Amino acid sequence: MGEDRAAAPAGEAERGPGDCARPPAAAPEWARAAGALPLPRAQSREDLRPELDLVRSLGSGARILSAVDGGDGAAALGALPSLAGLDLFDPDPPVLALARLKLRLRERAELHERRALLGREPLPAEERAWRLRRELEALDLDPGLLGPPALLGERGLDGVGRREQIEAALRAHLDPAPWGVLLSLDDPEAQAPRFAALEAALAAACAEVLAPAALDAVAGSARERAALGLPTGEALRDRLRELFASLPARENPFLWQLLCGRDAPAGAEVWLGRKPGLARTEVQTIAAAPTEALARATAGAYRCVRLGALPAEIVPDELAALLEAALRALAPGGLLTLRALGELPLSEATPGGLVRDAGLSARLRAADRSVRPGRLVVLRAR
């Protein structure tokens, strides 16, 4: 009788005596370099306009508790004269430092200077690095906290996150000419077939850049990948297909940044166009994860809580605890917003004191220009 042999794993052929195991694919150099950077992301990639309109509707004197995502939301919310206070939370010190620096630039830097330090206008690398160092020191922050000074000087503040390195690698695999033509359009009916013609090239680029070896090098743990807010290639293509089929591309700053690495002709994100001026809003930072930040909050202190993006992998018990803590922090009638990255078990996890506002969620979603997949969800405290 012949010797028994274990069956080969699914998807693999049995190896003969002369075969050897195929070594795992090596991570590309750009991915290994990106994995060493301290910031998971340097830009939000989320459209702030719908939520800003929502916050304005709260009236004057509102206090908000908000997740930090690239610091852009902090800079935009901090400019609203109607707010009484803005409390920002994140467990990662570099992320909080980025938010504080963008708030400072919004308050003190002229528009062209702000854009130059972010990397959106030309500035000699040495001068940009020196000026960013001065700004960080003014906040009593370690000049190396946000990344290597040489990289900050070369790419600017908006180009030093790990996710931004992934996006740069993606653009390097795409032919800029046809994408530039597509982004110059402002008619969704004309955009949709052009995107369809380019979708195979985008799929190939995603397969290369988002390969397991590259992603493991950039963000090895589940927590790190959640901090990146990185979609799968399929989810990204689905979201871009939806955007090109529904909203003008020419004026979408998020499409331009992702696919061309520069601002749209119609302008950039909301806060970048504001003139400098000291904010009236009191801003505090909290070095904590969402549940801990909510646990520290005074009951009923906030008219709005922004949880940011929640991954589909979150289990019902964890989501229920998070929503219960948010409800405790909200004033009656207060709003809770989140971005669901997949099908969240909201129906079974939402406490009785929160009611989902389906109509408002749908209206916000229809106006949302974000390239980040996921749907905006709004819940209201009873």
C-alpha positions as CSV (number, residue, x, y, z in Angstrom):
1,M,0.0,0.0,0.0
2,G,1.3,3.5,-0.9
3,E,2.2,6.1,1.8
4,D,-0.7,8.3,2.9
5,R,-0.2,12.0,2.0
6,A,-2.1,15.0,3.3
7,A,-4.3,16.7,0.7
8,A,-2.8,19.9,-0.7
9,P,-4.5,23.2,0.5
10,A,-7.3,24.5,-1.6
11,G,-6.1,26.3,-4.7
12,E,-2.7,24.6,-4.6
13,A,-1.4,21.7,-6.7
14,E,0.4,18.8,-4.9
15,R,4.1,19.2,-5.1
16,G,6.3,16.4,-6.3
17,P,9.6,15.3,-4.7
18,G,11.6,17.7,-6.9
19,D,9.4,20.7,-6.3
20,C,10.1,23.4,-3.7
21,A,7.7,25.8,-2.0
22,R,7.3,29.1,-3.7
23,P,8.6,31.9,-1.5
24,P,6.2,34.6,-0.4
25,A,6.2,37.7,-2.6
26,A,8.5,40.4,-1.4
27,A,7.0,43.8,-0.5
28,P,8.0,46.6,-3.0
29,E,10.4,49.3,-1.7
30,W,7.8,52.0,-1.6
31,A,5.6,49.8,0.7
32,R,8.5,49.1,3.1
33,A,9.3,52.8,3.2
34,A,5.6,53.7,3.8
35,G,5.3,51.3,6.7
36,A,8.0,53.2,8.6
37,L,6.0,56.5,8.5
38,P,4.3,57.5,11.7
39,L,1.1,59.0,10.2
40,P,-1.6,56.6,9.0
41,R,-3.0,59.3,6.8
42,A,-2.3,63.0,6.2
43,Q,-5.6,64.0,4.5
44,S,-9.2,63.2,5.3
45,R,-10.5,62.2,1.8
46,E,-14.0,62.8,3.2
47,D,-16.3,65.5,2.0
48,L,-16.9,67.8,4.9
49,R,-19.6,70.0,3.3
50,P,-22.6,67.9,4.2
51,E,-21.6,67.5,7.8
52,L,-20.7,71.2,8.1
53,D,-24.2,72.1,7.0
54,L,-25.5,69.7,9.6
55,V,-23.4,71.3,12.3
56,R,-24.5,74.8,11.3
57,S,-28.1,73.6,11.7
58,L,-27.4,72.9,15.4
59,G,-27.4,76.7,16.1
60,S,-25.0,78.7,18.2
61,G,-23.3,77.4,21.3
62,A,-23.0,73.8,20.3
63,R,-20.2,71.6,21.5
64,I,-18.9,68.8,19.3
65,L,-16.9,65.6,20.0
66,S,-15.2,64.4,16.9
67,A,-12.8,61.8,15.6
68,V,-9.7,63.2,13.9
69,D,-9.2,62.1,10.3
70,G,-6.3,63.8,8.6
71,G,-6.9,67.0,10.5
72,D,-9.1,68.5,7.8
73,G,-12.3,68.1,9.7
74,A,-10.7,69.7,12.7
75,A,-9.6,72.7,10.7
76,A,-13.0,73.2,9.1
77,L,-15.0,72.7,12.2
78,G,-12.7,75.0,14.2
79,A,-13.5,77.8,11.8
80,L,-17.2,77.8,12.5
81,P,-18.1,80.8,14.6
82,S,-21.3,79.2,16.0
83,L,-19.4,76.4,17.9
84,A,-18.7,76.8,21.6
85,G,-16.3,73.9,21.8
86,L,-14.6,71.2,19.7
87,D,-13.1,68.1,21.4
88,L,-11.0,66.0,19.1
89,F,-10.0,62.4,19.9
90,D,-7.6,59.8,18.5
91,P,-5.3,57.3,20.3
92,D,-2.3,58.1,18.1
93,P,-0.2,61.2,19.1
94,P,1.0,62.0,15.5
95,V,-2.7,62.2,14.4
96,L,-3.5,64.7,17.1
97,A,-0.4,66.6,16.3
98,L,-1.4,66.8,12.7
99,A,-4.8,68.2,13.7
100,R,-3.2,70.8,15.9
101,L,-0.9,71.9,13.2
102,K,-3.6,72.2,10.6
103,L,-5.7,74.3,13.0
104,R,-2.7,76.6,13.5
105,L,-2.2,76.9,9.8
106,R,-5.8,77.8,9.3
107,E,-5.6,80.4,12.0
108,R,-2.3,82.0,11.2
109,A,-1.1,81.2,7.7
110,E,-2.1,83.1,4.6
111,L,-3.8,81.1,1.9
112,H,-0.7,80.7,-0.4
113,E,1.6,79.9,2.6
114,R,-0.9,77.3,3.9
115,R,-1.1,75.6,0.5
116,A,2.7,75.7,0.1
117,L,3.3,74.1,3.5
118,L,0.8,71.4,2.7
119,G,2.5,70.6,-0.6
120,R,-0.2,72.0,-2.8
121,E,1.9,74.9,-4.2
122,P,5.6,75.0,-5.0
123,L,8.2,75.7,-2.3
124,P,11.8,74.7,-2.0
125,A,12.1,71.6,0.0
126,E,14.6,73.0,2.5
127,E,12.4,76.0,3.2
128,R,9.3,74.0,3.6
129,A,11.0,71.6,6.0
130,W,12.4,74.6,8.0
131,R,9.0,76.4,8.2
132,L,7.1,73.2,9.2
133,R,9.8,72.6,11.9
134,R,9.2,76.1,13.2
135,E,5.4,75.6,13.3
136,L,5.7,72.3,15.2
137,E,8.1,73.8,17.7
138,A,5.6,76.7,18.3
139,L,3.2,74.0,19.4
140,D,5.8,72.4,21.6
141,L,5.8,69.3,19.4
142,D,8.7,67.1,18.4
143,P,9.7,68.2,14.8
144,G,10.1,64.5,13.8
145,L,6.7,63.5,15.1
146,L,5.0,63.7,11.7
147,G,7.7,62.0,9.7
148,P,11.3,62.5,8.3
149,P,12.0,66.2,7.9
150,A,13.4,65.6,4.4
151,L,10.1,63.9,3.3
152,L,8.0,66.7,4.8
153,G,10.1,69.2,2.9
154,E,9.8,67.3,-0.4
155,R,6.1,66.4,-0.3
156,G,4.6,68.8,2.2
157,L,2.3,68.0,5.1
158,D,-0.4,66.4,3.0
159,G,1.9,63.9,1.4
160,V,3.5,62.1,4.4
161,G,0.9,59.7,5.5
162,R,1.1,55.9,4.8
163,R,-2.2,56.0,2.9
164,E,-0.9,58.9,0.7
165,Q,2.1,56.6,-0.3
166,I,-0.4,53.9,-1.4
167,E,-2.3,56.5,-3.5
168,A,0.9,57.8,-5.1
169,A,1.9,54.2,-6.0
170,L,-1.6,53.7,-7.5
171,R,-1.2,56.8,-9.7
172,A,2.2,55.6,-10.8
173,H,0.4,52.6,-12.4
174,L,-2.2,54.7,-14.2
175,D,-1.8,56.6,-17.5
176,P,-2.5,60.2,-16.5
177,A,-3.7,61.4,-19.9
178,P,-7.1,59.6,-20.1
179,W,-7.8,60.1,-16.5
180,G,-7.1,63.8,-16.9
181,V,-9.7,63.9,-19.8
182,L,-12.2,62.2,-17.6
183,L,-11.7,64.5,-14.7
184,S,-12.1,67.6,-16.9
185,L,-15.8,66.6,-17.5
186,D,-18.8,67.9,-15.6
187,D,-21.5,65.7,-17.1
188,P,-22.1,62.4,-15.4
189,E,-23.7,60.9,-18.5
190,A,-20.5,61.5,-20.4
191,Q,-18.3,60.5,-17.5
192,A,-19.8,57.1,-16.9
193,P,-18.8,55.4,-20.2
194,R,-15.3,56.9,-20.0
195,F,-14.8,55.5,-16.6
196,A,-16.1,52.1,-17.8
197,A,-13.4,52.2,-20.5
198,L,-10.7,52.8,-17.8
199,E,-11.9,50.5,-15.2
200,A,-9.9,47.5,-16.3
201,A,-6.7,49.6,-16.0
202,L,-7.7,50.7,-12.5
203,A,-8.4,47.1,-11.5
204,A,-5.0,46.0,-12.6
205,A,-3.4,48.9,-10.7
206,C,-5.3,48.1,-7.6
207,A,-4.3,44.4,-7.8
208,E,-0.6,45.4,-8.0
209,V,-0.6,48.2,-5.3
210,L,-3.0,46.6,-2.9
211,A,-1.4,43.1,-3.1
212,P,-1.1,41.4,0.3
213,A,2.7,41.7,0.5
214,A,2.5,45.5,0.0
215,L,-0.4,46.0,2.4
216,D,1.4,43.8,5.1
217,A,4.4,46.1,4.8
218,V,2.4,49.3,5.0
219,A,0.0,48.2,7.7
220,G,0.6,44.8,9.2
221,S,-2.2,44.7,11.9
222,A,-5.9,45.0,11.6
223,R,-5.8,48.1,13.8
224,E,-3.3,49.8,11.5
225,R,-5.4,49.0,8.4
226,A,-8.5,50.4,10.1
227,A,-6.6,53.6,10.8
228,L,-5.7,53.9,7.2
229,G,-9.3,53.6,6.2
230,L,-8.1,51.7,3.1
231,P,-10.8,50.1,0.9
232,T,-10.4,47.0,-1.1
233,G,-9.8,47.5,-4.8
234,E,-13.3,46.4,-5.6
235,A,-14.8,48.8,-3.1
236,L,-12.8,51.6,-4.5
237,R,-13.8,50.9,-8.0
238,D,-17.5,50.7,-6.9
239,R,-17.3,54.1,-5.2
240,L,-15.5,55.7,-8.2
241,R,-18.1,54.3,-10.6
242,E,-20.9,55.7,-8.4
243,L,-19.2,59.2,-8.2
244,F,-18.5,59.4,-12.0
245,A,-22.1,58.4,-12.7
246,S,-23.8,60.8,-10.4
247,L,-21.7,64.0,-9.7
248,P,-19.6,66.4,-11.9
249,A,-15.9,65.2,-11.8
250,R,-14.4,68.6,-12.7
251,E,-15.3,70.1,-9.3
252,N,-14.6,67.1,-7.1
253,P,-11.3,67.8,-5.2
254,F,-11.2,64.2,-3.8
255,L,-11.2,62.6,-7.2
256,W,-8.4,65.0,-8.4
257,Q,-6.2,64.4,-5.4
258,L,-6.6,60.6,-5.6
259,L,-6.2,60.2,-9.4
260,C,-4.0,63.2,-10.3
261,G,-2.3,64.2,-7.0
262,R,-3.4,67.8,-7.3
263,D,-6.3,70.1,-6.6
264,A,-9.3,70.4,-8.8
265,P,-9.6,73.5,-11.0
266,A,-12.7,74.4,-9.0
267,G,-10.8,74.4,-5.7
268,A,-9.7,72.3,-2.8
269,E,-11.4,71.1,0.4
270,V,-13.4,73.6,2.4
271,W,-11.0,74.9,5.0
272,L,-8.1,75.5,2.5
273,G,-10.0,78.5,1.0
274,R,-10.7,80.3,4.3
275,K,-8.8,83.4,5.2
276,P,-6.7,83.2,8.3
277,G,-8.1,84.3,11.6
278,L,-8.1,83.2,15.2
279,A,-10.9,80.7,15.9
280,R,-13.5,81.6,18.5
281,T,-14.0,77.9,19.2
282,E,-12.3,76.3,22.2
283,V,-10.5,73.3,20.9
284,Q,-9.2,70.4,23.0
285,T,-7.5,67.1,22.0
286,I,-8.0,63.8,23.8
287,A,-5.5,61.0,23.3
288,A,-8.0,58.1,23.4
289,A,-9.9,55.6,21.3
290,P,-13.6,56.3,20.7
291,T,-15.0,54.3,23.6
292,E,-12.6,55.8,26.1
293,A,-13.1,59.3,24.8
294,L,-16.9,58.9,25.1
295,A,-16.5,57.4,28.6
296,R,-14.6,60.5,29.7
297,A,-17.3,62.8,28.4
298,T,-19.7,64.7,30.6
299,A,-23.2,63.2,30.2
300,G,-25.3,65.3,27.8
301,A,-22.4,67.7,27.0
302,Y,-22.5,67.4,23.2
303,R,-25.0,68.4,20.5
304,C,-23.0,66.3,18.0
305,V,-20.7,63.3,18.1
306,R,-18.7,62.4,15.0
307,L,-17.4,58.9,15.2
308,G,-15.8,58.8,11.8
309,A,-15.4,55.6,9.8
310,L,-16.4,52.3,11.4
311,P,-15.1,49.1,9.8
312,A,-17.5,46.3,8.8
313,E,-15.6,43.9,11.0
314,I,-16.8,45.6,14.2
315,V,-18.8,43.0,16.2
316,P,-22.4,43.8,17.4
317,D,-21.4,44.0,21.1
318,E,-18.6,46.4,20.5
319,L,-20.8,48.6,18.3
320,A,-23.6,48.5,20.9
321,A,-21.2,49.6,23.6
322,L,-19.9,52.4,21.4
323,L,-23.4,53.7,20.5
324,E,-24.5,53.5,24.1
325,A,-21.5,55.6,25.2
326,A,-22.3,58.1,22.4
327,L,-25.9,58.3,23.5
328,R,-24.8,59.1,27.1
329,A,-22.6,62.0,25.8
330,L,-25.3,63.5,23.6
331,A,-27.8,66.1,24.7
332,P,-31.4,65.4,24.0
333,G,-32.0,65.9,20.2
334,G,-28.3,65.7,19.6
335,L,-26.9,64.1,16.4
336,L,-24.5,61.2,16.0
337,T,-22.8,60.7,12.7
338,L,-20.6,57.9,11.4
339,R,-19.4,56.4,8.1
340,A,-20.3,52.8,7.8
341,L,-17.6,50.9,5.9
342,G,-19.7,47.9,5.0
343,E,-22.9,46.5,6.4
344,L,-22.9,47.4,10.1
345,P,-25.3,45.6,12.5
346,L,-27.0,48.8,13.4
347,S,-30.5,47.4,13.8
348,E,-29.4,45.0,16.6
349,A,-26.7,47.3,18.1
350,T,-28.5,50.7,18.3
351,P,-29.8,51.5,21.8
352,G,-33.4,52.6,22.2
353,G,-32.5,56.2,22.9
354,L,-31.1,56.6,19.4
355,V,-33.2,56.8,16.2
356,R,-31.7,56.6,12.8
357,D,-32.6,59.6,10.6
358,A,-32.9,57.7,7.2
359,G,-34.0,60.8,5.3
360,L,-31.2,63.0,6.5
361,S,-28.7,60.2,6.0
362,A,-29.9,59.8,2.4
363,R,-29.6,63.5,1.7
364,L,-26.1,63.7,3.0
365,R,-25.1,60.7,1.1
366,A,-26.4,62.2,-2.2
367,A,-24.3,65.3,-1.8
368,D,-21.2,63.4,-0.6
369,R,-18.2,63.7,-3.0
370,S,-15.8,61.5,-0.9
371,V,-13.8,58.9,-2.7
372,R,-13.7,56.8,0.5
373,P,-16.3,54.0,0.3
374,G,-19.0,53.8,2.9
375,R,-22.2,55.6,3.6
376,L,-22.9,58.4,6.0
377,V,-25.3,57.5,8.8
378,V,-27.1,60.0,11.1
379,L,-28.7,59.0,14.4
380,R,-30.6,61.4,16.7
381,A,-30.9,61.2,20.4
382,R,-34.5,61.1,21.7
